[in-house]
Amino acid sequence: MSKLKAPQEKKQASLTKDRRNDYGENSKASRKNIPRSKARAKRSYRRGIHQALHVETTSREESVRGRSETRIADQKLQLLEFRKYPDIALAEHIQKQKRRRE
């Protein structure tokens, strides 16, 4: 049984604890889009590394080697592009909806 007895207390607890997806897409779409975005970032990283290493092996110049090392570092930064964002509190979501309606 709930420790909160008054309906007002239950409502306030619900507004602070419950979360809502505020990204603007269907809530079920995240199941597919999050893994898809992670895979896209990882694929891009692997492609960039492969291209950088391929350039390095085809021409043995030092300047090319230096450029490929910086390109690999850039690819590592690109891998960090995808971020998941937490859902917002229900009370905050309701306020945004009210503002949008006005």
KADA-V830990 format. One record per residue. N is the residue number from 1. SS is DSSP state (h for helix, s for strand, l for the rest). BURIAL is 1 if it has 9 or more other C-alpha atoms within 8 Angstrom, else 0. D_CENTER is the distance of its C-alpha to the mean C-alpha in Angstrom with 1 decimal. Layout:
BEGIN
[[N;SS;BURIAL;D_CENTER] [N;SS;BURIAL;D_CENTER]]
END
This chain:
BEGIN
[[1;l;0;37.0] [2;l;0;34.9] [3;l;0;36.0] [4;l;0;35.4] [5;l;0;38.5] [6;l;0;38.4] [7;h;0;36.4] [8;h;0;35.2] [9;h;1;33.8] [10;h;1;32.0] [11;h;0;30.5] [12;h;0;29.4] [13;h;0;27.8] [14;h;1;26.0] [15;h;1;24.7] [16;h;1;23.2] [17;h;0;22.0] [18;l;0;20.7] [19;s;1;17.1] [20;s;1;16.0] [21;l;1;13.0] [22;l;0;13.1] [23;l;0;10.7] [24;l;0;13.9] [25;l;0;13.8] [26;l;0;15.8] [27;h;0;14.6] [28;h;0;15.5] [29;h;0;13.5] [30;h;0;10.3] [31;h;0;12.4] [32;h;0;12.7] [33;h;0;9.7] [34;h;1;7.1] [35;h;0;9.9] [36;h;0;10.8] [37;h;1;7.8] [38;h;1;8.1] [39;h;0;11.8] [40;h;0;11.9] [41;h;1;10.6] [42;h;1;13.1] [43;h;0;15.7] [44;h;1;15.6] [45;h;1;16.0] [46;h;0;18.9] [47;h;0;20.5] [48;h;1;20.5] [49;h;1;22.1] [50;h;0;24.6] [51;h;0;25.6] [52;h;1;26.1] [53;h;1;28.2] [54;h;0;30.1] [55;h;1;31.1] [56;h;1;32.2] [57;h;0;34.5] [58;h;0;36.1] [59;l;0;37.2] [60;l;0;38.4] [61;l;0;38.3] [62;h;0;37.0] [63;h;0;35.2] [64;h;1;33.3] [65;h;1;32.4] [66;h;0;31.1] [67;h;0;29.1] [68;h;1;27.5] [69;h;1;26.6] [70;h;0;24.9] [71;h;1;23.1] [72;h;1;21.9] [73;h;0;20.6] [74;h;0;18.8] [75;h;1;17.2] [76;h;1;16.0] [77;h;0;14.3] [78;h;1;12.7] [79;h;1;11.3] [80;l;0;9.3] [81;l;0;7.7] [82;l;0;4.4] [83;l;0;2.4] [84;l;0;2.9] [85;l;0;5.7] [86;l;0;9.1] [87;l;0;11.7] [88;s;1;14.6] [89;s;1;18.2] [90;h;1;20.5] [91;h;0;22.9] [92;h;0;20.4] [93;h;1;19.4] [94;h;0;23.1] [95;h;0;23.8] [96;h;0;21.4] [97;h;0;23.0] [98;h;0;26.4] [99;h;0;25.7] [100;h;0;24.5] [101;h;0;27.7] [102;l;0;30.0]]
END
